[in-house]
């Protein structure tokens, strides 16, 4: 499924929602994503920042400080 089809399907499912709580959570996710994109566009990462992020991620993984994709998906079902 291409990106445009996924967007349409998402909007159709969103319009079916009746839960104000679910809509609020999705609004929060959208707001955070917009802020992330704006920050990333305005402030590119330096090579040093990228290397530090990679090191931190590897350390987190080795010390079991992560969530699997199935854990994350279960949270939003």
C-alpha positions as CSV (number, residue, x, y, z in Angstrom):
1,X,0.0,0.0,0.0
2,X,1.5,3.4,-1.0
3,X,1.7,6.4,1.3
4,X,-1.4,8.2,-0.2
5,X,-3.6,5.1,0.2
6,X,-2.4,4.8,3.8
7,X,-3.2,8.4,4.5
8,X,-6.7,8.0,3.1
9,X,-7.3,4.8,5.1
10,X,-6.0,6.6,8.3
11,X,-8.3,9.6,7.8
12,X,-11.3,7.3,7.2
13,X,-10.6,5.4,10.4
14,X,-10.0,8.6,12.3
15,X,-13.4,9.9,11.2
16,X,-15.0,6.8,12.6
17,X,-13.6,7.4,16.1
18,X,-16.1,8.2,18.8
19,X,-13.7,8.3,21.7
20,X,-12.6,11.8,22.7
21,X,-9.6,10.3,24.6
22,X,-8.4,8.5,21.5
23,X,-8.7,11.6,19.4
24,X,-6.8,13.6,22.0
25,X,-4.0,11.0,22.0
26,X,-3.8,11.1,18.2
27,X,-3.7,14.9,18.3
28,X,-0.8,14.7,20.8
29,X,1.1,12.3,18.5
30,X,0.5,14.6,15.5
31,X,1.6,17.7,17.5
32,X,4.8,16.0,18.7
33,X,5.6,14.7,15.2
34,X,5.2,18.2,13.7
35,X,7.4,19.7,16.4
36,X,10.0,16.9,15.8
37,X,10.0,17.6,12.0
38,X,10.3,21.3,12.5
39,X,13.2,21.0,14.9
40,X,14.9,18.5,12.7
41,X,14.6,20.8,9.7
42,X,15.8,23.8,11.6
43,X,18.6,22.2,13.6
44,X,20.5,19.5,11.7
45,X,22.4,17.1,13.8
46,X,26.2,17.3,13.9
47,X,28.4,14.3,13.3
48,X,29.3,14.3,17.0
49,X,25.6,14.5,18.1
50,X,24.8,11.6,15.7
51,X,27.6,9.4,17.1
52,X,26.6,10.2,20.7
53,X,23.0,9.2,19.9
54,X,24.2,6.0,18.3
55,X,26.3,5.2,21.3
56,X,23.4,5.9,23.7
57,X,21.0,3.7,21.6
58,X,23.4,0.8,21.6
59,X,23.9,1.2,25.4
60,X,20.2,1.3,25.9
61,X,19.7,-1.9,23.9
62,X,22.4,-3.8,25.6
63,X,20.9,-2.8,29.0
64,X,17.4,-3.8,28.0
65,X,16.2,-0.1,28.1
66,X,13.9,-0.3,25.0
67,X,10.4,-1.3,24.0
68,X,9.6,-3.6,21.2
69,X,7.4,-2.5,18.3
70,X,4.7,-5.0,19.5
71,X,4.8,-3.3,23.0
72,X,4.3,0.1,21.4
73,X,1.5,-1.1,19.1
74,X,-0.3,-2.8,22.0
75,X,-0.3,0.6,23.9
76,X,-2.2,2.3,21.1
77,X,-4.8,-0.4,20.3
